[in-house]
Structure formats: structure tokens, C-alpha cells
Amino acid sequence: MFHPLLTDIQKPERMNNPFNYEPHPLCQLAAEKVIQWLESNPAIKEDADRGKMFGVLVVETDKDFVIENSVTHKTAELGFIAAYSGLLAGRNDWPQFVPPVFDAQQPDGHFKQTERKISEINKILSSHSTTLSSESSDGKGEHTSQSSTPTPQLEKLYALRKQMSEDLQLWLFHQYRMLNARGEEKDLVDIWHDYHTKPKVRKKYPLPPGGSGDCCAPKLLQYAYQHQLHPVCMAEFWWGASPKAEIRHHLQYYPACRGKCLPILTWMLQGLDYESELGAWGELTLQKAYNTHHKQLQIVYEDEWLSVVVKPANLLTIPGREVSESVMTLMREHYPDYDGPLIVHRLDMATSGLLIISKDRQVNTLLQQQFERREVKKKYVALLEGDLLAQQGKSLTKENKLLHTISLPLRSDPLDRPRQVVDWENGKTAVTEYKILGVENGHTRVALYPQTGRTHQLRVHCAHHDGLNCPILGDGLYGHKANRLYLHAAELWFTHPVTGKPMHISAEPEW
């Protein structure tokens, strides 16, 4: 499973953080070799329609060699190991990749045997359900009043199926015995409980999510520890078509998933010298990680009741757990004699643009009510990563300059916060109108008019393949990192809460 890397590229001083990183050139070199394998295998290429996450871990291994005077020396040989998440084309035993931490696919193993027994129960229950459905109609497709309540025997089968499934899942988690860099071992259940100590979380999530331990990063670290390979750097990339709900782009690098992998990797990385500061992918969370000190905010409108300021990119709207400087704290320094000031609405830390600040609580309440009633209109300006018109085979005509609508329902991904996903069944309505303003230097400038206010709505609607399929430039969460997120709240329309005057405030981006 160890693949040598013959290169002059220098290794990093420390292992990177799997949850917040830029792929090291060594990882990129290893990923190129993996991609060559994938492209050359017809069976795997057929599976590309579903897409898959792959990972590489660059490692060092001690290699003995003997010089003429028979003195043995050791030198570090650089190479990499590779993994994929879950199954690949229905298999978990492709020879170029590390094996699973635990192989549940053995036909005669406990997992598969029990799985077959559960399937037999499912067939019985499904057959009975079909019979009841047929018996409760009059033969003409019309349902009668006949009861379809399960018999006591069937109720026992339902209970047995549930218990067998729960027991099998618990048994499976106990088989995943994860190592850390100290050589210590814990199974997934103990890792999960040791990480999630709050009673509310324990009650809501008593066991790890399904598929825990089968992601790339745990598989790679487990194999490295088992074979005395020293981790150097790691990266994961998506290969193939994007899934329907999530935003995954072919050959783009991604962090380890937080819901499944954060508890596991927190354990597995113990004893390893790595960049331990955790942060959400694409979001700068530590004060030293970005340039703050915005001691003066640009005020574009002000009266005795409210003001409108321009928030710079990478400044919080309100104080965070790790960073105190924010629009709120700066405005309270600016207005020390007011009861407040109070934040009426928010912008993501990475987003720049207009924010309304109220100077007393009554004004704040009146303004917030306008937001709740969706009476406040907002225009954002964004630069997209590519030439949207060229991708669509179009030119900038009057028709393309008209307003168009994106409607993709959104919900949070509890296993990978703060990422949002498209969910047509359980997502909340999210609607964005947009207009193409022009193309410059290979980037598309668009105006975005959110009709709803969902988390990351504009970012997802731009990046998702059912939206514009073109991420906002600098969006490290749904696209690629840059020097900033090129998203700016440029215009606001609202009614003055005291005078009743229609207000229109604008501040175009500097870029």
C-alpha cells in the first residue's frame, strides 16, 4: 500500500490540520497519481457518476541500508498511502488503496449473516403490508374501512427487526478499534462518548452516525499507525459527479467531515505533532488568522435613531467565542452615550457590506419587524469563479441581463457544520433572484437579490449544480479559497422606523 514519492519537494514542518488546510504540494503530487489510477480503470470510471471522496496521506518510513564498514544507518523514505470513503464500485479491497479499518463485507461474517436475517424479516413484513393494502380495497381501487392493524405476531417481527438492527449497529461500532499516535486504542463507541460529554448531545446522538470510521482520514491514519508510517501531510479530494444535495466539485480538495470524523480524528491525532487549531473550512475563526483592527468603520448614513455602516470582510458582526472585535463592539465604542447600539441584522464574517445599526431598543424592534415581514430589500454584488456565460454557451444580451430566479430549499448538514445542503423534502424555502452584470478577467459579476434569508443562501445558490454551478470567488466552503470572499451587501431598501421615509442606501464594493 506504500507508494514511494521521488521528488525534491520539501515536506512541511508539521502535519496539517485535516479540518482546515491548503493541500501541500506533496499531497497534490500524490493525488495526481491516484487520479491516474482512477482514470485508467474502466470499472471505477463507470462509478464516477455517483462521485466519491478520495484521500492521500504522505508518510515517511525508516529504511535500513548498510555502508561498506558494515555500519547500519537509517534514512527516511517518503511516500504516500491512499484511501476512498466507503465502498468503491461496490468493493472495499482495491489493491492500490488501504483496507477498511474493519471489513464488514465478508459474506460469512457476523455482519452479513445478521443483515441477511434482517432482510428475510423485511420480506415477510413487506409481503404482509402488500396483502393488507390489497384486502383493504374493494377490488376497484377503492379503499374500504377494513382495519390494517398489524397482528401481535407482526408487531413482534417489527420489534425484533428494530432490536436486531440496533444491536448489529452497536456491534459494528465496537469492531472499529481506532489507534492514535501513542499506540493507544479505543472503539468508536468510547471515542464518541468521550468526545460528546454534554447530556443533551448524548441523548440526541447516543451512537456515532452510520458510516463512521469508513471515511478517508481515519482509514489512512489507522493504516499508517499499524505499519509504523509517520504521517507528514494529508488531503482529500472529490472525484466524479456531484451528489444531489451537497456541493462537491470534481477534483476539488475538501476537509474531513466534522460530524463523523471530528470525534474520531481528535482521538487519532493525539500524540502527533500537527497544526491543532480547529476552524471551519474556508472560515477564519482565530483572531491571529486574519487582519482585524478595524478601529473605524465607514458610516454611510446617520441620524439620531440609526446609522448604516460598511462592514469590512473578515470582521464579525457580533463578538465570537475566540474573537472579541466586531461591528457591535466597535459601534459601542463609537456611541458610548447611547442605549446600545444594537445590531439589527447580520452578515457572515467573510462578507462585506451594509449593516443597519439602531441606537435604541424601540428602533431596533421596529427595524427587526421589517426584516421579519421581508419588507427590507437587499442587493448583493458577487464575483463568481468562472465565466458563467461561457459555461452556458451564451453571450451578454439584454435577455441575460434580466432578473432570473433560483429556488433551492436548504437545511444545515448536522454531520458537517456549518455547511448547508439542498434538501427538496426537508429543506426550508430559499429563493434568490439574480442578474448578470458582466464578465471581467474570467470572472462573472452578478447582482443577487435574496428573497429569503437562509444561512449561506447566496453561496449555495451560486455554487450548487442546480443553481448557477459557479461558486463565489474566495468561497473556501463551497468553492476555492482566495484572498477574500467576493460577496458584498451593496444596497438596502427599508422604511425609516421613526419618520416613515423610504430609505435607499448604497455602497458599491471596492473590487
N, C-alpha and C positions, 0 to 999 in steps of 0.2 A: 504493500500500500504506500510505501515511501517512494516519492518521485524526486530524484536529485534536481537541483536548480544550478546550472552552470552560468553564473552571472557575476559582474563586477558591482552590482547594486549593493550599497551598504545597508545592513539591517538597522532597524530602529533601536534606540536605547532601551525602550521598554515595550512590552506587549500593549497593543492598543485596547481601548475600551470597546467591547463588541456592540455597545448600545449608542455610541457617539464617536464616529471616526471618519476620516478620509482614507480611502483604500491606499495602502502603501504600494509603491512600485513593485515590490516583491510579490505582493498579493495579486496585483494586476497581471504580472508575468505568469503566475500560477493559474490564474483564471483563464488566460488566453489558451493555455494548454488544455484545460478542461473543456473549453468551448470547442477546440479542435476535435476532441474525442466525441463530443455530443454531435457535432456536425457530420462526423464520419460514420455514425451508427444509424442505419435506417430505422431500426425498431424504436430507438429513442427519439428520433426526429418526428416520427408519427405521433409520439406522445406530447409533442410541443404544443398541440392545440389546447392542452389544458394548462400548460405552463408549470414551472417548478422552481423552487429556491435551491440554489447550489452554494456550497461554501468551500473555502480553501483555508488551510492553516499552514503557514510557513513555519517549519520546525528545524531544530538543529539536533544532530545525533553525534555522539562521540565515536570516532573511528580510529581503531588502533593501526599503527604502522611501525615497522622496525627498521632502524638505520643500520649501517654496517657494523658498528660495535655492539650490536645486539641489545641496545637500549630501547625500550618501548616508549613511544610518545603517543599522545592523543591529540587529534585535531578535530574541530567541529565541522561536520559536513552539513551543508544547507540543502534543504529540500522542502517538499510540501506533501500534505495529505489532503484528500478531497472528500466531500460528502454531499448528499442530497437529502431534502426533507421528506420523511415518509417513504413511500414506495415510488419507484421509477419504472414506468411501463409495466406495473404490476409486480416488480421484483425488488428485493432488498439485498441482492447478492451480486451486483455488478462488480467485476474484478478490479476496476480502477479506483473504486471508492471504498471507504472504511465500512465495516459491517455495522448493523444496528447495535445499540447497547444491549438489547435483549431481542432475540429472534422469536417473535410470536407467530411466524408464518409456517412453522414446521407442521406438516399435515397430521402427524401422530402426537403432537404436543398437547398439553392440557388446554391451552387457549383454543386451538382449533377444534378439539374434541367437544369442549363445552359450547363453543359457538355453534357447532352442528346441532347439538341438542336444543339450543335456544331456537334455531331455525325450524326444527321439527315442531316445536310448540307454536311458533308463528304460523306455520302452515295450518295447524288444527284451528287456531283462532281465526285465521283469515277465511278458512272454509266455512266455519260456523257463522261468521259475520255475513258472508255471501248468502248462506241459506236463510238467515233471519231477514235479510233485505228482500229476498225473493218471496218469503212467506208473508211479509207484511204488505204485499201489494195484491191487487185483485186480478192480476194477470193482464191487465190493460195498461200497466204502468202507473196505476193509481194506488197510493198507499192507504191501507186500512188502519183501523185503530188497534190492531193486534200488538201486544207488547213485545219488545225485543230485548227485554232484560235478560242478561246472562244467567244461566243456571248456576247453582252452587259449585258444580264441578268445573264450569268455565271460569268462575271467579277464582277458584284455586289455581287454575292454569295461569291466569293473569298475574296473580300474586307470585307464583313460582317463577314465571318469566322475569318479573321485576327483580326478585331476590337473586336469581341466578346471574342476571346482568350486572347487578351491583357487586356481588361477590367476585365475579370474574374481573371487573374493572379494578377492584381493590387488590386482588391477587396479582394482576398485571403490574400495577404500580410498585408493588413490593419487589418485583423481579428486577426493576431498574435500580441497580445499586451504583450510585454515581461517586466517582473518585474526585478528590481535589489535589492540588499540587503538593500537599503534605503527605499524600498517600492514604488519607482518611476516607472512609466510605459511609454513605447514607443512602437509604432508598428514597424514592420520590415522595412518599407519604410523610416521612420525617422531615425532609427538606421543606416541603410545603408548609407543614405545621410550625416548624421553627422560624420560617420567614413571616408567615401571616399570624401574628400573635393576638391581634385585636379580636375580641369575641364576635363582633358584628360580621367581620370578614370571614371568620371561621364558620359561622352559622350559614352565611350565604354561599360560601365556596368551601365545603368541608374536604374536598379532594381536588387534586390538580385537574386542569382541563384535559379532555381526551387528546391523545397525541403528544402529551408532554414527554420529553426525553427523546423524541424522534426528529427534532429539528437539527439543522446542520451543526450549530455551535456545540451543543452537548456531545454529539457523536464524535466530533473532531477532538475535543479535549479528552474525552474518555479514552479514545484510541491512543492519543499521544501519551497520556499518563501510563497506560498499560504497557507501552513499548518503550518507555524511557526516552521519549522525544521531548525536547524542550520547546514550548511554544514561543514563537517570535512575533508574529502578527497574523491577523485574521480578517477575512472579509467574506460577505455573502452577496450573491447577485441573482437576479431573476432571469430565467431563460425560457422563452416561449410566449404564448399568448397571455394577455392579462386576464385575471379572473373577473367575473361579472361584478362583484361587489367592491373589491379592493382596487387600489391603484398600484399596479405593478407594471413597469416598463421593461421590455426586452433588453437584457444586458446592463441594466442599471443596478448599482450597488445599494444594499439596504442593511439596516441594523438587525440584530437579533430581536425577535418578537419579545415584548415586555411581559405579556400576560403569562405565557408558558415558560419563557426562558429566564426572566429576571430572577426568580427564586432559585432556579437550578444553577445558573451561572454565578450567582452571588456565593453559592457554596463551592462550586468547582474552581473558581478563581482564587480561593483562599490559599495563601502560601506562594502565590505567583506575583512577581513584580510587574504590575500593569497600571495603566492610567485609570485610576479608580473613580474619578469624578463622574457621576452619572448625570446625564441630561437627555431630554427628549431629542430624537433625531431631527436635525435641522433647526432646533430651537436652542438659543443660547441662554443658559439659566444662571450661570455664575457671574458675579459682577466683574471678576478679572477677565472673563472670557470676551467681553465686548467693551467698546469705548463709550462710557457713560459721561458723567459730569456735565449734563445738560442744565447748567445752573440758570439759564434764561430760556424761556420758551417764547416763540413768536406769537404775539397776540394780534389776531386779525380783526377782531371786533370786541368791543367792551362797552357796557353801560352799568348802571348801579345795581342791576339784578343778575346779570350773567356776563360771561365772556366766552369767546371761541378762540382756541389756541391750535397751533400746528404741532402735533406730537412727532418728534423725530423717530426714525426707525431704531429698533433695539432699545427702546425705553418703555418700561412697564407703565400701564395706565394707573394701577394701584400697586402698593408695595407687595412684594412676594416674600416667601419664606427665607430666601437666600439673598435677595437684593432689596434694599430699602428705598433707593432713589426711584421716583416715579412721577408721573404728572401730578398726582394728588399731593405728594409731599412738596414738590416744587411750587405748586399753586398756593399751598398753605403758607409757605414762606413768603410768597409774593403778596398775599392778602392776610396778614396776621390779625386784622381787626374784624374780619367777617366770621359769621357763624358757619363755618365750613372752611374753604369752599368744598362743594360736593361734586362728585363725578356723576354725570347724567347717563352716559353710555361708555362703552369701552372699544378699544381697538387691540388686536393681537400685538404682542410686543414687537414683532418683526415688521408690522405695518405702520406706515407713517400717515399723517393727515389730520383732518379737522376733528376736534373734540369740543363739545359744549361743556362749560363749567358753570354751575349755578352758585350763587353767592349766599343763598339761604335755603332752608328746608322746604318752604312752601313752593318756591320757584322750582326747586328740584323735583318735587312731587308732580307739579303741573307739566313739566317737560317730560318726565318719565311716562306719564299717561299718554302723551302724544306718541311716544315710541311704541307703547303697548298697543295703541289703536292703529299703528302703522301709518300715522299721518306724517311722519318725518320721512322725507325722500333723500336718498343718498346716491351720489355718483362716485365711483372709484375709477382710477386710471391704473392700468397694469401693462407691463411689458411681458409678452409670452416668449417662451424659449425659442420658438421657431417661426417660420413664415407660414402662418395659418392659411393664407390664401393659396400659396403654392401647394401645400399639402392637400387642399381641397380641389386643386386644379382650376382655381378661379382668379380673377383679377379684381382690382378695387373699383367696382362700379357703384352707381347710385343705389342699386338694389342691395349690394353687400354692405353699404353704409347705413342701411335701415336697422331698426331695432329687431333683434331676434330673441327667442326665449329658450332657456334651458330649464327643465323641470326634472330634477333627480332627487328623490327622497333620501334623507341622510339620518344616520344614527352613529353613536360612538362605537368604537370597537373595544369592548371591555378587556380583550386579551392583548391589545396593543395601543393603549392610550398614549398620546392624545389623538391618534389617527381616527378619522371618520370614514365610514364606508357607505356605499349606496345600498339601500335595502328597500325593495319595492313592496314588501309585506309589512315590515315593522318600522320603517323609517318615517321621519316627520317630513311633511311637505317642505320643499325648498325650491324656490323659483328665482331665477336671475335673468334679467334682460341684459343684452349686450349689443354693442355697436363696434364695428371695426373702424378704427381711426386712421390706420396706415401701417406700412411696413418700413422699418429702418434698420439697417445693418443686420438683416436676417431675423429680426425680432418684430413681432406684431404688437402694435399699440392698440389697446381696446379700452372702451368705456364700459363699466359694469354697473348695473343698477339692481341691487338686491331688493327683491320684493318681500323676502322673509329674512330672518336674522339667525340662521343656524351656525353653529360652530364650524369654522373653516369652510363655509359655504362657497365663497368665491374661489378658493384654492382648489377645492374638489371639483367644482363645476368646470373649471378650466382644464384640470389635469385628467379627469376621467374620460375613458374612451367613448362613452355615450354623451359626453359634454363636448368641449372643444378639442379634447385629446391633445392639449398643448399646455403643459404646466406653466405657471407664472415663473419668470426668471428669478432664480435665487431661492426657490421654494425647496429647501432640503428635505421636507417631509413627503412631498408628493412629486418632486422633480429632482432638480440638481441644485447644490449649493452655489452661491456666488457671494459677492461682497456685501449684498443685502437682498432682502425680498423687494422686488419691484412692484409693490402694490401700495397705492396712495389714495386716501379718502380726500377727494378733490373738491366736492361741492355738497352743501347741505341746504335743504329747504324745510322750514318749520315755521310755526306761528309763535310770535313772541308771547310768552305766558302772562305778561302784565298788560302790555299795550294792545295786544291782538294784531299787531302789524305782521304781514307776511315777511319772512326773513329768507334771504338767499345769500349764503356765504360761500366764497370760493378761495382756493389756494392751490394752484397747479403744482405738480411735483417739479423738483429741480432737474430731473433727468428727462 
